[in-house]
């Protein structure tokens, strides 16, 4: 039985690596992009706080591990999807760098 993406109107199948998210690859990558932007905005608005740092670290590690697993176990077939996968990894790396810089400035 093929499970479909939980996003309304999307009939794309869910890969085994994303089954617990109930999202297709495109919507998972959209989610990573949105959350990276949201965490970066929170950092800018609220400054470096330990709860924000912890949430960001957990998100970065979990998302990067999931993306790496997708890229090695079940890489996308088309070039655009592979590019989006790599872009998501770069967004996570950039977010981590922002938090590292903020931690350094805060003396944490």
Backbone torsions as a table, in degrees:
resi	resn	phi	psi	omega
1	UNK	NA	126.8	179.4
2	UNK	-90.9	129.8	178.0
3	UNK	-91.9	137.0	-179.9
4	UNK	-98.2	156.3	179.3
5	UNK	-58.4	142.7	-178.2
6	UNK	-78.5	-10.1	179.6
7	UNK	-72.0	128.1	-177.5
8	UNK	-54.9	132.0	178.6
9	UNK	84.7	-7.2	179.8
10	UNK	-96.0	125.9	178.9
11	UNK	-110.8	15.8	180.0
12	UNK	-69.4	142.3	178.0
13	UNK	-71.8	157.6	178.4
14	UNK	-100.7	130.5	177.6
15	UNK	-73.9	157.8	-179.8
16	UNK	-56.2	-33.2	-178.6
17	UNK	-69.5	-19.3	-176.9
18	UNK	-114.3	10.0	-176.8
19	UNK	-58.4	-40.5	-178.6
20	UNK	-71.6	-15.7	174.2
21	UNK	-90.5	-20.1	-175.1
22	UNK	57.9	36.9	179.1
23	UNK	-126.7	144.5	171.0
24	UNK	-73.6	170.1	-178.2
25	UNK	-59.3	-44.9	-179.0
26	UNK	-59.0	-45.2	-178.1
27	UNK	-74.3	-29.7	173.8
28	UNK	-65.0	-45.3	178.9
29	UNK	-64.3	-38.6	174.5
30	UNK	-59.3	-43.5	-179.5
31	UNK	-62.7	-43.5	178.6
32	UNK	-61.3	-44.9	-179.3
33	UNK	-62.2	-46.0	-179.9
34	UNK	-63.4	-43.4	-178.5
35	UNK	-69.3	-35.0	175.3
36	UNK	-61.4	-46.2	178.7
37	UNK	-62.9	-42.4	179.7
38	UNK	-63.8	-43.3	178.8
39	UNK	-67.6	-37.2	177.3
40	UNK	-64.6	-41.0	177.4
41	UNK	-64.4	-42.0	177.8
42	UNK	-59.8	-41.7	179.2
43	UNK	-61.5	-43.6	179.7
44	UNK	-65.7	-42.1	-176.2
45	UNK	-78.2	-42.7	-172.2
46	UNK	-101.1	-13.1	-176.3
47	UNK	78.2	-178.5	-175.9
48	UNK	-79.4	115.2	176.3
49	UNK	-128.2	147.6	-177.5
50	UNK	-60.0	-45.4	179.4
51	UNK	-61.3	-37.8	178.0
52	UNK	-66.8	-41.8	179.1
53	UNK	-61.7	-43.4	-179.9
54	UNK	-64.6	-44.0	179.3
55	UNK	-62.8	-43.7	-179.5
56	UNK	-64.9	-42.9	-179.5
57	UNK	-62.3	-44.9	178.7
58	UNK	-62.0	-43.6	179.5
59	UNK	-63.0	-46.8	-178.0
60	UNK	-61.0	-48.7	-177.3
61	UNK	-64.6	-47.7	-178.2
62	UNK	-64.6	-43.1	-178.5
63	UNK	-68.8	-42.2	179.5
64	UNK	-64.0	-40.5	178.5
65	UNK	-63.8	-41.9	-179.6
66	UNK	-65.7	-44.0	-180.0
67	UNK	-64.3	-40.0	178.6
68	UNK	-64.2	-39.8	178.6
69	UNK	-64.9	-42.4	177.3
70	UNK	-62.0	-45.5	-178.1
71	UNK	-64.2	-27.1	-179.6
72	UNK	-99.0	-40.7	-176.5
73	UNK	-83.8	-35.5	-173.8
74	UNK	-147.0	62.4	-175.4
75	UNK	-62.3	144.9	178.0
76	UNK	-59.4	148.2	-178.1
77	UNK	-79.2	-35.9	-175.7
78	UNK	-97.0	155.2	-175.4
79	UNK	-62.6	-40.5	-178.9
80	UNK	-61.6	-44.7	179.2
81	UNK	-65.5	-38.9	176.9
82	UNK	-64.3	-40.0	177.1
83	UNK	-63.9	-40.7	178.2
84	UNK	-65.4	-36.6	177.7
85	UNK	-63.3	-46.6	177.9
86	UNK	-64.6	-39.7	178.2
87	UNK	-61.2	-40.2	178.7
88	UNK	-62.8	-39.5	177.2
89	UNK	-63.9	-39.4	177.8
90	UNK	-66.4	-38.6	176.8
91	UNK	-61.8	-40.9	177.5
92	UNK	-65.1	-40.8	178.4
93	UNK	-64.6	-40.7	178.2
94	UNK	-65.2	-41.4	178.3
95	UNK	-62.8	-43.9	177.9
96	UNK	-60.2	-41.5	179.4
97	UNK	-63.3	-41.3	177.7
98	UNK	-60.2	-43.1	179.8
99	UNK	-70.1	-35.7	176.4
100	UNK	-63.3	-42.7	178.4
101	UNK	-64.9	-42.6	179.1
102	UNK	-64.1	-38.6	178.6
103	UNK	-65.0	-40.3	179.2
104	UNK	-64.0	-43.7	178.4
105	UNK	-64.2	-37.3	-178.5
106	UNK	-79.7	-10.8	-179.6
107	UNK	78.3	19.1	-177.8
108	UNK	-85.5	NA	NA
